[in-house]
Each structure stands twice: as C-alpha cells, then as structure tokens.
Amino acid sequence: MLPTPSQTVGPFYGYALPFPQGGQIAPAGIALTGIAPAGPDARAITIHGHVHDGAGEPVPDALLEIWQPAPDGSRTGAPGSLRRDQTTGGYAGRDGVTFTGFGRVATDPDGSYAFQTLSPGGVPYLSVCVFARGLLHHLFTRIYLPLPGVDWESDPLLAGLDPDRRRTLIAEPVAERVYRFDVHLQGDKETVFLDFR
C-alpha cells in the first residue's frame, strides 16, 4: 500500500491548493475604501507575518488557511467559494463583493504571508490551519486581535494559558488596522497549537 500525503513529508499542495487572491478575504470594494456598507465596525484589516521552523528559519513553502465569521457574527460564508466558475474561470463566491470568511495563502520564499479581511464578529479571533513541510498533520491555532473592549480573561483558551504562552496567540498592532502575527512551529517561541479530537 502506498503512503498517503499525510503519512509522507510534503509539501504536496504547492500546485493545486493556492489560488489567485486567496488572501483577499475582504471584498475588493471594502478593501479599497476600508469600510463596509454594514458600517464602521466592518473595517478591512490586514494581518501579515512569517512562518518559522524550530531553528527560527523562515519556512518558504508553508500554507495557511484562515476561517472566520463575518463582522455580523454569521458563519455562513459563501457556498462553493473555492469551486471554479465555468463561465469566468474565477472562483464562485469570490466575486469581489461577497464575504466568504475563508482564505488560503502560501508563504513567500522569505516565509512571509498576508491576508486582508474584515474584523470577525462575535469572537476576537481568526481560526488558522497551518500546513508545512515536515508536518505529518496540519496544525490549528488562533490569531487573537487586540480589538477595543476585548477581555482576554473572558476567553476560556486564553484564560487557561500562562501569560508567556498566551502572547503567542495575540497579534501585534503595527499600524491602524494592520496586525503582525508570526507562527513558530517549534522552539522557545512556539505558537500555541490546538488539539481537536
């Protein structure tokens, strides 16, 4: 029996899984103006950073997926948002207007990535799935955004972590509506990863 991709050191996803504008979760019109028709709470934000291995070196071939609710807290997304539109060749649900709640980007040769999205509603975080060489199974984590009025102690995950470990989940504001979040796969700065069973 041949090994499956999850049983073999990859990556295997460089050709088929990344797609054009995969990091553009915020609809194009909102990304340009910064404010959605729903109001000033639905502002476009940028999250960028690097993926590092255990030695602190950049991982040039990682893949990150972001999953999140819309600014109003809904989690419906856009059905079929990764399915090819036979007419336009684009992706259904990625029409520049519809908010999908999902994005996927590969890291650059220097291990960097970037997403442009909307602030999540109902929760102060984005869910993240990390795929990288040497990982037999993908990793899950969260990006917590230091938004106004967020009480870290009211979040069960953050409240249960030592403050040093908690910091690995909180994005750093670097400009207005711009946050940096680095993922460390191992080592002293290892990001907190979640175990879903």
Backbone as numpy.savetxt, mean C-alpha at the origin, in Angstrom:
# Nx Ny Nz CAx CAy CAz Cx Cy Cz
6.36 -34.10 -8.61 5.52 -32.93 -8.61 6.41 -31.69 -8.61
6.08 -30.71 -9.44 6.85 -29.48 -9.52 6.48 -28.54 -8.38
7.46 -27.77 -7.87 7.13 -26.81 -6.81 6.27 -25.66 -7.33
5.42 -25.16 -6.49 4.59 -23.99 -6.84 5.41 -22.73 -6.59
4.98 -21.57 -7.12 5.73 -20.33 -6.89 5.95 -20.02 -5.42
4.96 -20.32 -4.53 5.15 -19.99 -3.12 6.15 -20.93 -2.45
6.51 -22.02 -3.11 7.50 -22.94 -2.55 8.89 -22.69 -3.12
9.02 -21.76 -4.00 10.27 -21.49 -4.68 10.62 -20.01 -4.52
11.88 -19.71 -4.35 12.29 -18.32 -4.23 12.07 -17.63 -5.56
11.32 -16.53 -5.53 10.95 -15.79 -6.75 11.94 -14.69 -7.04
11.54 -13.62 -7.65 10.15 -13.28 -7.95 9.67 -13.84 -9.28
8.38 -14.07 -9.35 7.75 -14.55 -10.57 6.74 -13.54 -11.11
6.58 -12.42 -10.44 5.48 -11.52 -10.75 5.89 -10.30 -11.57
7.14 -10.17 -11.92 7.60 -8.96 -12.59 6.97 -8.70 -13.93
6.53 -9.74 -14.61 5.97 -9.56 -15.94 4.47 -9.27 -15.91
3.71 -10.05 -15.18 2.26 -9.99 -15.29 1.56 -9.17 -14.22
2.07 -9.12 -13.01 1.31 -8.50 -11.94 1.35 -6.98 -11.90
2.49 -6.31 -12.09 2.42 -4.84 -12.12 1.60 -4.40 -13.34
0.84 -3.33 -13.16 0.03 -2.83 -14.27 0.15 -1.32 -14.33
-0.13 -0.72 -15.50 0.04 0.73 -15.65 -0.76 1.50 -14.60
-0.14 2.49 -14.01 -0.74 3.36 -13.00 -1.27 2.57 -11.81
-0.59 1.51 -11.46 -1.00 0.68 -10.33 -0.92 1.40 -9.00
-0.09 2.42 -8.90 0.02 3.20 -7.67 -0.91 4.40 -7.64
-1.68 4.60 -8.70 -2.60 5.74 -8.80 -3.98 5.29 -8.32
-4.15 5.19 -7.00 -5.43 4.75 -6.45 -6.43 5.90 -6.46
-5.96 7.11 -6.18 -6.83 8.29 -6.23 -7.21 8.55 -7.69
-8.49 8.76 -7.96 -8.88 9.08 -9.34 -8.10 10.29 -9.86
-7.83 10.32 -11.15 -6.97 11.33 -11.76 -7.40 12.76 -11.45
-8.69 13.06 -11.53 -9.16 14.42 -11.27 -8.88 14.86 -9.85
-9.00 13.95 -8.90 -8.73 14.26 -7.50 -7.23 14.44 -7.30
-6.45 13.61 -7.96 -5.00 13.70 -7.82 -4.48 15.06 -8.27
-5.10 15.61 -9.31 -4.66 16.91 -9.83 -5.10 18.07 -8.93
-6.35 18.04 -8.47 -6.88 19.15 -7.67 -6.58 19.00 -6.19
-6.41 17.76 -5.76 -6.13 17.50 -4.34 -7.37 17.28 -3.51
-8.55 17.67 -4.00 -9.77 17.53 -3.21 -10.84 16.82 -4.03
-11.45 15.83 -3.42 -12.51 15.07 -4.09 -13.83 15.82 -3.99
-14.78 15.50 -4.88 -16.09 16.13 -4.81 -16.78 15.89 -3.46
-16.39 14.82 -2.76 -17.02 14.50 -1.47 -16.64 15.50 -0.38
-15.66 16.36 -0.62 -15.30 17.37 0.37 -13.84 17.33 0.75
-13.41 18.27 1.61 -12.00 18.39 1.95 -11.42 17.22 2.71
-12.27 16.37 3.32 -11.74 15.19 4.02 -11.26 14.13 3.03
-11.73 14.19 1.80 -11.34 13.22 0.79 -10.20 13.78 -0.04
-9.11 14.10 0.60 -7.97 14.69 -0.10 -7.01 13.62 -0.60
-6.38 13.91 -1.72 -5.36 13.01 -2.24 -4.13 13.10 -1.36
-3.55 11.94 -1.06 -2.31 11.87 -0.29 -1.32 11.00 -1.05
-0.05 11.23 -0.78 1.01 10.43 -1.39 1.74 9.68 -0.29
1.97 8.41 -0.51 2.76 7.59 0.40 3.90 7.00 -0.40
5.10 7.22 0.07 6.26 6.68 -0.64 7.27 6.16 0.38
8.22 5.40 -0.10 9.25 4.86 0.78 10.11 3.86 0.05
10.82 3.07 0.82 11.72 2.05 0.29 11.44 0.71 0.98
11.77 -0.37 0.29 11.74 -1.70 0.88 13.19 -2.12 1.07
13.53 -2.54 2.30 14.90 -2.93 2.65 14.94 -4.39 3.09
16.04 -5.06 2.78 16.23 -6.43 3.26 16.85 -6.40 4.66
17.20 -7.56 5.19 17.74 -7.66 6.54 19.05 -6.94 6.75
19.81 -6.74 5.68 21.09 -6.03 5.77 20.92 -4.53 5.54
19.68 -4.08 5.34 19.44 -2.66 5.10 19.58 -2.26 3.64
19.83 -3.23 2.77 19.98 -2.95 1.34 18.61 -2.84 0.68
18.49 -2.02 -0.37 17.20 -1.90 -1.05 16.83 -3.19 -1.78
15.54 -3.47 -1.83 15.03 -4.63 -2.55 14.45 -4.10 -3.86
15.14 -4.33 -5.00 14.74 -3.72 -6.26 13.59 -4.42 -6.99
13.14 -5.55 -6.47 12.12 -6.30 -7.20 10.99 -6.76 -6.28
10.66 -5.93 -5.30 9.52 -6.23 -4.42 8.24 -5.73 -5.08
7.13 -6.19 -4.58 5.82 -5.77 -5.06 4.97 -5.48 -3.84
4.31 -4.32 -3.83 3.45 -3.94 -2.72 2.03 -3.76 -3.21
1.08 -4.28 -2.45 -0.33 -4.06 -2.71 -0.92 -3.28 -1.55
-1.76 -2.32 -1.88 -2.46 -1.52 -0.88 -3.95 -1.80 -1.01
-4.59 -2.04 0.13 -6.04 -2.24 0.19 -6.58 -1.25 1.22
-7.66 -0.56 0.91 -8.18 0.44 1.84 -9.63 0.77 1.58
-10.33 1.29 2.62 -11.68 1.79 2.38 -11.65 3.16 1.73
-12.76 3.55 1.14 -12.91 4.89 0.57 -12.99 5.91 1.70
-12.88 7.20 1.40 -12.97 8.22 2.44 -14.27 8.17 3.25
-15.35 7.66 2.65 -16.62 7.57 3.39 -16.71 6.28 4.22
-15.64 5.47 4.21 -15.61 4.24 4.98 -16.11 3.02 4.24
-16.66 3.20 3.05 -17.17 2.05 2.29 -16.00 1.20 1.80
-16.26 -0.07 1.67 -15.23 -1.02 1.27 -15.61 -1.78 0.00
-16.48 -1.19 -0.79 -16.95 -1.90 -1.98 -15.95 -1.86 -3.12
-15.12 -0.82 -3.19 -14.15 -0.72 -4.28 -14.84 -0.66 -5.63
-14.16 -1.14 -6.64 -14.73 -1.18 -7.99 -14.60 -2.60 -8.50
-15.72 -3.30 -8.67 -15.65 -4.68 -9.13 -14.87 -4.80 -10.44
-14.03 -5.81 -10.52 -13.28 -6.06 -11.73 -12.23 -5.02 -12.03
-11.68 -4.36 -11.00 -10.77 -3.25 -11.26 -9.45 -3.67 -11.88
-9.15 -4.96 -11.91 -7.93 -5.42 -12.57 -8.22 -6.18 -13.86
-9.49 -6.30 -14.20 -9.86 -7.00 -15.42 -9.66 -6.08 -16.62
-9.09 -6.59 -17.68 -8.87 -5.81 -18.89 -10.17 -5.42 -19.55
-10.25 -4.16 -19.95 -11.38 -3.66 -20.72 -11.07 -3.97 -22.19
-11.89 -4.81 -22.81 -11.63 -5.26 -24.18 -11.69 -4.13 -25.20
-12.41 -3.07 -24.89 -12.56 -1.95 -25.83 -11.36 -1.02 -25.79
-10.98 -0.60 -24.59 -9.92 0.40 -24.46 -8.54 -0.19 -24.22
-8.48 -1.45 -23.78 -7.18 -2.05 -23.43 -6.74 -1.66 -22.02
-7.50 -0.75 -21.38 -7.19 -0.33 -20.01 -7.75 -1.33 -19.02
-7.93 -0.87 -17.80 -8.45 -1.74 -16.76 -9.81 -1.25 -16.32
-10.77 -2.16 -16.28 -12.11 -1.81 -15.83 -12.01 -1.31 -14.39
-12.71 -0.23 -14.09 -12.65 0.33 -12.75 -11.54 1.35 -12.60
-10.59 1.39 -13.51 -9.51 2.37 -13.49 -9.76 3.36 -14.62
-10.86 4.08 -14.48 -11.27 5.00 -15.53 -10.88 6.44 -15.23
-10.12 6.67 -14.18 -9.71 8.02 -13.82 -10.74 8.74 -12.97
-11.87 8.10 -12.72 -12.95 8.71 -11.94 -13.32 7.84 -10.73
-13.34 6.53 -10.94 -13.79 5.59 -9.91 -12.67 5.30 -8.91
-13.02 5.33 -7.62 -12.06 4.96 -6.58 -12.15 3.46 -6.35
-11.04 2.75 -6.52 -11.05 1.29 -6.42 -10.67 0.78 -5.03
-9.89 1.55 -4.27 -9.45 1.09 -2.96 -8.31 0.09 -3.04
-7.75 -0.13 -4.22 -6.69 -1.12 -4.41 -5.61 -0.57 -5.32
-4.36 -0.84 -4.97 -3.25 -0.46 -5.82 -2.13 -1.47 -5.72
-1.30 -1.55 -6.75 -0.18 -2.49 -6.76 0.98 -1.83 -7.49
2.15 -1.79 -6.86 3.34 -1.24 -7.50 4.55 -2.13 -7.22
5.45 -2.12 -8.17 6.74 -2.77 -7.99 7.75 -1.72 -7.54
8.75 -2.14 -6.80 9.78 -1.19 -6.39 10.73 -0.92 -7.56
11.34 0.27 -7.52 12.33 0.67 -8.52 13.67 0.00 -8.20
14.67 0.15 -9.07 15.99 -0.43 -8.79 16.59 0.00 -7.45
16.18 1.18 -6.94 16.70 1.62 -5.64 15.77 1.21 -4.50
14.81 0.33 -4.77 13.92 -0.18 -3.74 12.78 0.75 -3.38
12.57 1.81 -4.16 11.54 2.79 -3.80 10.20 2.48 -4.46
9.15 2.99 -3.84 7.79 2.83 -4.35 7.01 4.10 -4.02
5.85 4.28 -4.64 4.98 5.41 -4.32 3.54 5.07 -4.71
2.61 5.51 -3.86 1.18 5.41 -4.11 0.58 6.79 -3.97
-0.42 7.09 -4.76 -1.23 8.29 -4.54 -2.65 7.81 -4.34
-3.23 8.16 -3.20 -4.54 7.63 -2.84 -5.34 8.69 -2.09
-6.43 8.27 -1.48 -7.26 9.14 -0.66 -7.16 8.68 0.79
-7.39 9.58 1.72 -7.37 9.20 3.14 -8.45 8.16 3.38
-8.12 7.08 4.10 -9.12 6.05 4.36 -10.16 6.53 5.36
-11.40 6.10 5.21 -12.46 6.45 6.15 -12.74 5.31 7.10
-12.98 5.64 8.37 -13.33 4.62 9.35 -12.16 3.97 10.05
-11.00 3.97 9.43 -9.78 3.42 10.05 -8.62 4.35 9.73
-7.59 4.39 10.60 -6.46 5.30 10.34 -5.31 4.63 9.60
-5.58 3.57 8.85 -4.49 2.83 8.22 -4.87 2.30 6.85
-3.82 1.91 6.11 -3.95 1.20 4.84 -3.42 -0.21 5.06
-4.05 -1.19 4.51 -3.56 -2.56 4.60 -2.56 -2.78 3.47
-1.47 -3.48 3.79 -0.38 -3.67 2.83 -0.01 -5.15 2.75
0.24 -5.61 1.54 0.75 -6.95 1.31 2.07 -6.80 0.57
3.13 -7.44 1.08 4.47 -7.32 0.50 4.90 -8.65 -0.08
5.31 -8.62 -1.34 5.89 -9.78 -2.02 7.35 -9.40 -2.31
8.28 -10.31 -2.07 9.69 -10.00 -2.36 10.48 -11.29 -2.54
11.61 -11.15 -3.19 12.48 -12.32 -3.40 12.89 -12.88 -2.04
13.00 -14.17 -1.98 13.40 -14.82 -0.73 12.24 -15.08 0.21
11.07 -14.53 -0.08 9.90 -14.78 0.77 9.11 -15.94 0.16
8.90 -16.98 0.92 8.11 -18.09 0.42 6.62 -17.77 0.51
6.26 -16.86 1.42 4.88 -16.40 1.54 4.90 -14.88 1.68
3.90 -14.24 1.14 3.83 -12.78 1.23 3.59 -12.36 2.68
3.90 -11.10 2.96 3.78 -10.54 4.31 2.68 -9.49 4.35
1.99 -9.41 5.47 0.94 -8.42 5.67 1.37 -7.43 6.74
1.09 -6.16 6.51 1.34 -5.14 7.51 0.33 -4.02 7.30
0.52 -2.94 8.03 -0.35 -1.78 7.90 0.49 -0.52 7.86
-0.03 0.49 7.17 0.55 1.83 7.21 -0.43 2.71 7.96
-0.08 3.09 9.18 -0.92 4.00 9.95 -0.56 5.43 9.59
-1.57 6.23 9.33 -1.36 7.63 8.94 -1.58 8.53 10.15
-0.64 9.42 10.47 -0.81 10.33 11.60 -1.77 11.46 11.26
-3.04 11.11 11.16 -4.08 12.06 10.79 -4.61 12.77 12.03
-5.15 13.96 11.90 -5.69 14.69 13.05 -6.76 13.87 13.78
-6.69 13.88 15.10 -7.70 13.21 15.92 -7.51 11.72 16.09
-6.43 11.14 15.56 -6.20 9.70 15.69 -5.60 9.41 17.07
-6.23 8.49 17.79 -5.75 8.06 19.10 -5.14 6.67 18.95
-3.81 6.60 19.01 -3.13 5.33 18.81 -3.54 4.30 19.86
-3.83 4.75 21.06 -4.17 3.81 22.13 -5.52 3.14 21.92
-6.37 3.72 21.08 -7.68 3.11 20.84 -7.61 2.01 19.77
-6.50 1.90 19.09 -6.34 0.85 18.08 -5.77 -0.39 18.77
-6.47 -1.52 18.73 -6.01 -2.71 19.45 -4.61 -3.19 19.04
-4.30 -3.11 17.76 -2.98 -3.56 17.31 -1.88 -2.65 17.87
-2.01 -1.35 17.69 -0.98 -0.43 18.16 -0.88 -0.42 19.68
-2.02 -0.50 20.36 -2.02 -0.47 21.82 -1.28 -1.68 22.41
-1.27 -2.78 21.68 -0.62 -3.99 22.17 0.86 -4.09 21.85
1.42 -3.07 21.21 2.83 -3.11 20.81 3.69 -2.22 21.69
4.93 -2.64 21.87 5.93 -1.80 22.51 6.11 -0.55 21.64
6.31 0.64 22.23 6.44 1.87 21.43 7.49 1.80 20.32
8.61 1.11 20.54 9.62 0.99 19.48 9.10 0.18 18.30
8.36 -0.88 18.57 7.80 -1.69 17.49 6.64 -0.96 16.82
5.87 -0.22 17.60 4.74 0.56 17.08 5.20 1.54 16.02
6.35 2.14 16.21 6.86 3.14 15.26 7.06 2.57 13.86
7.28 1.26 13.76 7.50 0.67 12.43 6.24 0.64 11.59
5.09 0.95 12.20 3.82 0.93 11.47 3.28 2.32 11.16
3.92 3.36 11.69 3.39 4.72 11.54 4.18 5.48 10.49
3.47 5.96 9.48 4.10 6.74 8.40 4.57 8.09 8.94
5.65 8.57 8.37 6.23 9.86 8.79 5.77 10.95 7.83
5.14 12.02 8.36 4.77 13.12 7.47 6.02 13.87 7.00
6.14 14.08 5.70 7.31 14.78 5.17 6.94 16.09 4.47
5.67 16.27 4.16 5.14 17.50 3.57 3.63 17.42 3.72
2.93 18.47 3.30 1.48 18.43 3.41 0.92 17.31 2.54
0.18 16.39 3.18 -0.44 15.24 2.52 0.58 14.31 1.85
1.82 14.31 2.33 2.85 13.40 1.82 3.46 12.67 3.02
3.52 11.34 2.93 4.01 10.51 4.03 5.07 9.54 3.52
6.02 9.23 4.40 7.05 8.24 4.06 6.86 7.02 4.95
6.92 5.86 4.32 6.80 4.60 5.05 7.77 3.60 4.45
8.81 3.27 5.19 9.79 2.28 4.74 9.43 0.91 5.30
9.62 -0.12 4.50 9.38 -1.50 4.92 10.74 -2.16 5.11
10.96 -2.71 6.29 12.19 -3.44 6.60 11.80 -4.91 6.81
12.29 -5.78 5.94 11.89 -7.18 5.96 12.48 -7.95 7.14
13.64 -7.53 7.63 14.31 -8.18 8.76 15.20 -7.16 9.44
15.87 -7.59 10.51 16.86 -6.75 11.16 16.32 -5.93 12.31
17.15 -5.00 12.80 16.80 -4.18 13.96 15.57 -3.31 13.73
15.34 -2.88 12.50 14.21 -2.00 12.19 13.04 -2.77 11.58
13.02 -4.09 11.73 12.00 -4.90 11.06 10.60 -4.37 11.31
9.86 -4.23 10.23 8.47 -3.80 10.28 7.65 -4.87 10.99
6.64 -4.46 11.73 5.71 -5.42 12.34 4.86 -6.02 11.22
4.88 -7.34 11.15 4.06 -8.04 10.16 2.97 -8.82 10.88
1.83 -8.99 10.22 0.66 -9.61 10.81 0.54 -11.05 10.34
0.05 -11.90 11.22 -0.12 -13.32 10.92 -1.61 -13.61 10.84
-2.13 -13.80 9.63 -3.55 -14.12 9.46 -3.69 -15.61 9.29
-4.51 -16.20 10.11 -4.74 -17.66 10.04 -6.19 -17.95 9.81
